[in-house]
Amino acid sequence: MDNHHLYQPDWDKVLSVLNGELPASTVLTADELVLLDELKAIKTSSALYSDVEFDADSKIEAIRKRLNFQEGDQTKSRKLWPKVLIAAAVALMVVSSGIWFLTGNNEIVKQGHDVVVGNDLAPGKNTATLTLSNGSTIVLSDAKTGVVVGAEGLKYNDNSSVISKEESDRLNSTGKGSLPYGRDDGGGRVDEKVNITSVATPRGGTYQITLPDGTKVWLNAASSLSFPSTFQGLGNRKVELSGEAYFEVAKDKKHQFIVATDKQEVEVLGTHFNINSYTDESSTKTTLLEGSVAVRSRDLSSRRDGGAKLDAVVLKPNQQAILKDKGIKVIPVVGETYVDWKEGVFNFRKEELASIMRKVSRWYNVEIVYREVSVDGETYSGYVSRSEKVSGVLNTLAKISKLKFEIEKNKITVSK
């Protein structure tokens, strides 16, 4: 499949919206929306890192020149540009001891050490396991990208069947609630018992799920989502998440959608947001892209006297709630950068090495070993495709750091 498209934005219009000269409601094409998001990211970087010299205007002008935009010839200029190249031209930056490094030709100013490759490792892929309410499991096809759990059964998102009719009949005959969508009792009623279905990705896996209400969920590596086989007759739409997922919630004003992790609950009616709740991370992060969500800690010790729940923190778009040590902190972010993983990209923004390597570990299913290396302090920013073999990602890190990376079987050793 060709990932290229005709990139033909109206720069004057986009810059006018960016600078507030035109209203935010101005109608933009898909390419113009992509460009606007990238330029907002640059402006936000300038605001977030105000203690660092960062000339946003010159970087925007550099992108414009790199795309060979021709004034007054918008209808004739038809250049092929992949979306990720546009972003990569501006996002490959490094923070080390308070200094930013950036080149316009995608080259790093300071070269690092080579990566020692004993055996290279392929990137993750589309793979997941679906577990039915009776404990039966189905290994979902790695040739597909997603599964749809609907009232009529299981289908892949290309409308092909997950299991044959014969297998469906066999599962349905083993007892009530065998199928993920419930079992009809012959009188048009499904079982009263709420049947829970779950989808889990392994390390090195990702998958998309469409829930019975139409909500779309993208699961990152080493993650799982549990949900009722049907939301009919339930007071709300509650699901359980472990790991990381991006949600596009189907609107239903009468039935609140709740995402529960081991430490928090997120309550919505219809919106787009991302939750990172890996157990090996020091905090749970909820990032809002569209709509509104309420984030509340599940820690019983954080409740008021009498057991009443604490007031929820309500997020606005491009805000992130960080739950840590029984408290929730809200910070401004560029929301899109926290969901680039579902588009096949590692997008690191002022991130410590340990955090970056945990993402590498999950996606490539490898063990990370540090040899006399401090992982605290220095932070890095960069934009790397998740379709690269692991050596490609590590080479990028090696170039912007003073570290060595050695790959041996399913282990990466980091040293000076």
HELIX and SHEET records of a PDB file:
HELIX    1   1 TRP A   11  LEU A   18  1                                   8    
HELIX    2   2 ALA A   30  LEU A   48  1                                  19    
HELIX    3   3 ALA A   56  ARG A   66  1                                  11    
HELIX    4   4 LYS A   83  ALA A   91  1                                   9    
HELIX    5   5 LYS A  165  SER A  173  1                                   9    
HELIX    6   6 LEU A  300  SER A  302  5                                   3    
HELIX    7   7 GLY A  335  TYR A  338  5                                   4    
HELIX    8   8 ASP A  340  GLU A  343  5                                   4    
HELIX    9   9 LEU A  353  TYR A  364  1                                  12    
HELIX   10  10 VAL A  390  LYS A  399  1                                  10    
SHEET    1   A 2 HIS A   4  TYR A   7  0                                        
SHEET    2   A 2 LYS A  79  PRO A  82 -1                                        
SHEET    1   B 4 ILE A  99  PHE A 101  0                                        
SHEET    2   B 4 VAL A  94  SER A  96 -1                                        
SHEET    3   B 4 THR A 379  SER A 385 -1                                        
SHEET    4   B 4 VAL A 345  GLU A 352 -1                                        
SHEET    1   C 4 VAL A 115  VAL A 117  0                                        
SHEET    2   C 4 LYS A 404  GLU A 408  1                                        
SHEET    3   C 4 LYS A 411  SER A 415 -1                                        
SHEET    4   C 4 GLU A 367  ARG A 371  1                                        
SHEET    1   D 4 LYS A 125  ASN A 126  0                                        
SHEET    2   D 4 GLY A 205  THR A 210  1                                        
SHEET    3   D 4 GLY A 146  GLY A 150  1                                        
SHEET    4   D 4 GLY A 153  TYR A 156 -1                                        
SHEET    1   E 8 LYS A 125  ASN A 126  0                                        
SHEET    2   E 8 GLY A 205  THR A 210  1                                        
SHEET    3   E 8 LYS A 216  LEU A 219 -1                                        
SHEET    4   E 8 ARG A 237  GLU A 248 -1                                        
SHEET    5   E 8 SER A 224  PRO A 228 -1                                        
SHEET    6   E 8 ILE A 196  ALA A 200 -1                                        
SHEET    7   E 8 ALA A 128  THR A 131 -1                                        
SHEET    8   E 8 THR A 137  LEU A 140 -1                                        
SHEET    1   F 8 LYS A 125  ASN A 126  0                                        
SHEET    2   F 8 GLY A 205  THR A 210  1                                        
SHEET    3   F 8 LYS A 216  LEU A 219 -1                                        
SHEET    4   F 8 ARG A 237  GLU A 248 -1                                        
SHEET    5   F 8 PHE A 257  ALA A 260  1                                        
SHEET    6   F 8 GLN A 264  VAL A 268 -1                                        
SHEET    7   F 8 VAL A 293  SER A 297 -1                                        
SHEET    8   F 8 VAL A 313  LEU A 315 -1                                        
SHEET    1   G 8 LYS A 125  ASN A 126  0                                        
SHEET    2   G 8 GLY A 205  THR A 210  1                                        
SHEET    3   G 8 LYS A 216  LEU A 219 -1                                        
SHEET    4   G 8 ARG A 237  GLU A 248 -1                                        
SHEET    5   G 8 HIS A 272  SER A 277 -1                                        
SHEET    6   G 8 THR A 284  GLU A 290 -1                                        
SHEET    7   G 8 GLN A 319  LYS A 324 -1                                        
SHEET    8   G 8 GLY A 327  PRO A 332 -1                                        
END                                                                             
